[in-house]
Amino acid sequence: NPQVNLQLQVQRVRTDNGTEFKNKTLAKFFDEVGITQQFSAVKRHNKMVSWKGGIEP
């Protein structure tokens, strides 16, 4: 545990939007120990493709 071994305070945790991270139990724990929880943005695929020398949306 880095918080204990190195005597560091975790300030922020960033995770994906998986259900194992996005739940009330974990949110309550982070709130109790003063940790900010952030969720990463969903990656979007670029929908533009090259078509006959031009760009097609």
C-alpha positions, 0 to 999 in steps of 0.5 A, spaced: 500 500 500 503 506 497 499 510 502 502 507 508 509 504 506 511 511 503 507 515 507 503 519 501 496 521 501 492 519 494 488 525 492 485 522 486 483 516 482 482 515 475 478 509 472 474 507 466 466 507 467 466 499 469 461 497 474 467 495 478 469 502 479 462 506 478 458 504 484 456 507 491 460 503 495 467 505 492 464 512 492 462 512 499 469 510 501 473 515 497 469 520 500 470 518 507 478 518 506 478 524 502 480 521 495 477 525 488 474 519 483 474 521 476 472 517 470 476 517 463 472 519 457 470 514 452 474 513 446 470 515 440 472 512 433 473 517 427 467 516 423 471 520 417 474 515 411 477 517 405 473 515 399 475 516 392 480 522 393 475 526 398 473 525 405 466 522 406 463 523 413 
